[in-house]
Amino acid sequence: MLDLVTLLLVPAAAVMLALPFGMHSRGPSKACHIRAVYLFHRTGEPIAMVAPDHAPPIAAEQLEPIIWTVRDFVETSVPKSQGYDVTSMRFDEEAFVAVRGAHVSVCAVFRSANVAAIRRDLVRFIRDFEGRKQGRLQTWEDACRFAGEAAEAMSPLITAG
């Protein structure tokens, strides 16, 4: 079953990462050039994504390690009893920060040296989003009911950099 889920989800994540489309922000980012922010359920299935209008596509040679990092983080990290599981990596000019809550993970792909500020914003997003949806994010289907609201709540992360 896990192999079938992985077989179906990796291509879906690849498409989401390669094509920054979806709900767009209203203004350009500042010093931080965020390419996209993604929300995944703890099962690894994508829920929502936002990207600025001006984000260029990520080159194929840069995309593969990012996809594998997202996949590994979502599939292997375990929610902590307190706090959040956080990871960050650099891929040439691109950086990746991911925060896992109890039911969802939020990931940002960006160009900036200010990883700490983005990490703080992602932790705040997870805390607030899961807090408002307490008890209603157990399944991917349940979480998808809030995809539009999640995308709207993630939009300020694009302009926060």
C-alpha positions in Angstrom: 0.0 0.0 0.0 2.8 2.4 0.9 4.5 1.7 -2.5 1.2 2.6 -4.3 0.8 5.8 -2.3 4.4 6.8 -2.9 4.0 6.0 -6.6 1.0 8.3 -6.9 2.2 11.1 -4.6 5.7 11.7 -5.8 4.5 12.7 -9.3 1.8 14.9 -7.7 4.4 16.6 -5.5 6.7 17.0 -8.5 4.0 18.8 -10.5 3.2 21.0 -7.6 6.8 21.9 -7.1 7.6 22.4 -10.8 4.6 24.6 -11.7 4.1 27.4 -9.2 0.5 28.0 -9.8 -2.6 28.3 -7.6 -3.7 31.1 -5.5 -1.4 34.0 -6.1 -0.3 36.8 -3.8 -1.3 40.3 -4.5 2.1 41.9 -4.3 5.8 41.2 -5.0 8.0 39.8 -2.3 10.7 41.9 -0.7 14.2 40.8 0.1 13.2 37.1 0.3 12.2 35.6 -3.0 9.7 32.8 -2.1 9.0 30.5 -5.0 6.1 28.7 -3.4 4.6 27.5 -0.1 3.1 24.0 0.0 0.8 22.3 2.5 0.8 18.5 2.8 -1.3 16.2 5.0 0.7 13.9 7.3 0.0 11.1 4.8 2.1 13.0 2.3 -0.8 14.0 0.1 -0.8 17.6 -1.1 -3.5 20.0 0.2 -2.7 23.5 -1.0 -0.1 25.6 -2.6 0.6 29.3 -3.2 3.1 31.1 -5.3 3.8 34.7 -6.4 2.8 35.7 -9.9 6.4 36.4 -10.8 8.0 33.1 -9.6 10.1 31.5 -12.4 9.9 27.8 -12.7 12.5 25.8 -10.9 15.2 24.2 -13.1 14.9 20.4 -13.5 18.3 19.7 -12.0 17.3 21.8 -8.9 13.8 20.2 -8.6 14.8 16.6 -8.1 16.6 17.0 -4.7 13.9 19.3 -3.5 11.2 16.7 -4.3 13.1 14.0 -2.5 13.6 16.2 0.5 9.9 17.0 0.7 9.0 13.4 0.3 11.5 12.2 2.9 10.4 14.9 5.4 6.7 14.3 5.0 7.0 10.5 5.1 9.6 10.0 7.8 9.3 12.8 10.3 7.2 12.0 13.3 5.2 14.7 15.1 6.7 15.6 18.4 4.6 15.5 21.6 5.5 19.1 22.1 6.8 21.6 19.5 7.2 21.1 15.8 9.6 19.0 13.7 11.6 21.5 11.5 14.1 21.0 8.8 15.9 23.3 6.4 18.3 22.6 3.5 20.0 24.6 0.7 20.1 23.5 -2.9 22.5 25.9 -4.7 20.6 29.2 -4.7 17.4 27.7 -3.4 16.5 27.0 0.2 13.9 24.7 1.6 12.2 25.0 5.1 9.6 22.6 6.3 7.6 22.4 9.5 5.6 19.4 10.6 2.6 19.8 12.9 0.4 17.1 14.3 -1.6 16.7 11.1 -0.1 18.8 8.3 3.3 20.0 7.1 4.1 23.3 5.5 7.1 23.7 3.2 8.6 26.8 1.6 11.0 27.0 -1.3 12.8 30.3 -1.6 16.0 32.3 -2.2 17.1 34.1 0.9 19.7 33.9 3.7 17.0 34.6 6.3 16.0 31.0 7.0 15.2 31.8 10.7 12.4 34.3 9.8 10.8 32.0 7.3 11.0 29.1 9.8 9.3 31.3 12.5 6.5 32.2 10.0 5.9 28.6 9.1 5.8 27.5 12.7 3.3 30.3 13.4 1.2 29.2 10.4 1.1 25.6 11.5 0.3 26.5 15.1 -2.5 28.8 14.1 -4.0 26.6 11.3 -4.0 23.4 13.3 -5.3 25.3 16.4 -8.3 26.7 14.4 -9.0 23.2 12.9 -8.4 21.2 16.0 -9.9 17.7 15.5 -10.8 18.3 11.9 -7.6 17.4 10.0 -7.3 13.7 10.8 -7.8 12.5 7.3 -6.6 13.9 4.0 -10.2 14.2 2.9 -11.1 16.3 6.0 -8.0 18.5 5.5 -8.9 19.1 1.8 -12.2 20.8 3.0 -10.0 23.6 4.2 -7.7 23.8 1.1 -9.0 27.2 0.0 -8.8 28.6 3.5 -5.3 27.2 3.9 -4.2 28.8 0.6 -5.6 32.1 1.7 -3.8 31.8 5.1 -0.5 30.9 3.4 -0.7 33.9 0.9 0.8 36.4 3.4 3.8 34.0 3.8 4.7 34.9 0.2 4.9 38.6 0.9 6.3 38.3 4.4 9.8 37.7 3.2 
